[in-house]
Amino acid sequence: MRRSRRQAVLACLERARGFRLDAALQCFLQFGYAKTSMDDVAERANLSRPLIYLKFKSKQDLVRGIYVDFMKSALEQAESILRSNIPTKAKLAEVVEAINVRAWEKVVGQPMTKDFYPLCERQFPEESERFERQRVKIYQQLLGGDKALAETFVLAIDGFCADTPSVKTLRARIGIMIDRFSPNG
């Protein structure tokens, strides 16, 4: 069966998805959401603007794609870690790394770092609430089934990024917290 030109272009675009999303993220982090244009993204991704519009109907849809793609991947990694046969404290450390530290690594050190995740939470409340529920559920499993403790853990981790720390500082803060929260700590 012969594919249409549009199907071929979309397949090519999907293969380049990771690069394109990273290029778009860098534009949003450099210039902010309001000042980033699809032309900026196209130039950074080395793609034409019409090609990007084949996959994303708007700038907002592109940001949603970045956010959902990353969070979905992080949560899948966390679920995989939960199924591993390592000690609980090590699982907790790896899950925090997968969900929180890698998310921070993607944005830290850029002019608009502080704005990106709050923007996503405002623009995409349904997705954000779903991710938050999944994070709490994962941490609850690791913290002895205590939902209030898991919610406190999530709030504390989120607060650790308020002063835009380096990744090294964030890891140190999280390490201290894991030592205090972990059932095996």
N, C-alpha and C positions, 0 to 999 in steps of 0.2 A: 504494500500500500504506500503510495507516494504522499509525503507530508507537504502541506502547504508552506508557502514562504513564511507566513506568520508563525506557524508551528515551529519551523526551523529557527527563526529568530528568537522565539520565546525559549526554546531549548538551549540555545547559545547563551542567552541572557541568564537563564537559571544556572548554568555551569559557572558563570562569572559572578554569581550572587554574592559570595563572601567578599570578594574584592570590591564590588560595587557598594555593598552595604558599609564596609569599612571606609571607603572613600567618602561616602555620604556622611557617615558619623564624624569624620575628621572635619568636614565643612561645617557641620552644625556646632561642633565644639570650638572651632576657630572663630566663626562669625556670629553664632547664635541662630536660633530658629528664624527669627524675623528677617534677618539680613542675609540668610542663605537662599540662593535661588537654585532652581533646577539646572540652570546653566552652569553655576559653580560646581554642582555635583557632577554633571556630565563631563565637565572639563577635568575634574579631579579623577573621575573614574575612567577617563579616556573612552567615553561612549557618547553617542549623540543623544540630545535631549528627547527626540521622538522615540528612541529605543528605550529609554528609561520609562517614558509614559506608556509603553506597551505593557509594562509590568506593574507600575504604580500610577494610579490615576491622579495623584496630587502629592504635594510636599508632605502633607500630614500623613498620607498613606505610606510614604517612604519612611518617615520617622517611626510609624507603627511597625513597619516591616523590620527595621533595625531593632527596636525594643522587643518585639515578640520573638524574633529569631534568636536573639541573645538569651532572653529569659527562658525560653523553651529549652534551648540547648543546655543551659546551666541546671535547670530543674531535672532534665533527663540524666545528666551526669550525677546529680545528687541522688537520684533514685537508684542508679547503678551502684553508687558507693554504699548506700543503705543495705544492698543485697550482698555486699562483700563480707568476708570472714575476718575482718580486722577488729581489734578492740574498739569499744564504743568511743573512747576519747579520741582515738585516731580517726574514726569515722567522722566525728564531729568536726575535727580540724579540716579534714578533706572536703566535707560538705560546705563549710564556711568558705574555704578556698574556691570551690567551684561556683557557688552562688554569689558570694559577696566580693571577695578579693579580685577575682577575674573581671567582674563588672566594674570595679573601681579602676583596675589597670587600664581598661579600655578608655577611660575618660580623664584620668588624673593628669594634671600638668598643662591643661589647655585653658585658654581664656574663659571659656563658658562651661567649665567643669561643673560648677555648683548648680547650674541651671538645667542640665540635661535630664537627669532622672526626675526631678520635680516637674519639669515640663511633660515628661511622659506620663507621670501619675495624674496630672491635670487633664491632659489631652485624651488619655485612654483609661478612664477610671474602671471600666469593667475588666480589662486585661490586668490592670494593676491590682485590683481586689482579688482576682483569681490567683495571680502570682503570690500575693501576700498570704492567702489561705494555704496555698501549697507549701510555701516556706515554713509557716507555723506548723503545719502537719508534719513536715519532715523533721523539724527541730523537736517537736513534741515526741516523736518516736525515739529520738536520740537522748532526750532528757527525762526518761523514765515515765513518759505518758502525761506529764504535767503541762497542760495547755497554758496556764498562766505563766509558768516559767518559760515556756517556748516563746510566748508573746513578748515577755520582758527581754529575752535574749535577742529577738529580732529588733526590738526598739533600741536596745543598747548598741547593736552592730550598726544600725542606721545612724545613730547619733555619733558614732566614731568618725564619720565622714564629714561632720559639720564644719570642721576647720580645714577642710581639704588637705589631709595629711598625705605624705608620701606613702607608697605601697608598703615600704619597710616599716614605717610607723604604724600603719593600719594593722599589719600582721602582728606586730608586738602587742598592740592593744587587744587584739582578738585572742592572742595566746594567753594573756593574763585572764581574760574573761573565760576562756575554755577551762583553764585550771580551776576557776571558782565555780563554774556551772556544771561541769561534767560529773556524772554520777561516779566515775572512776577517778576523779581529780583530787 
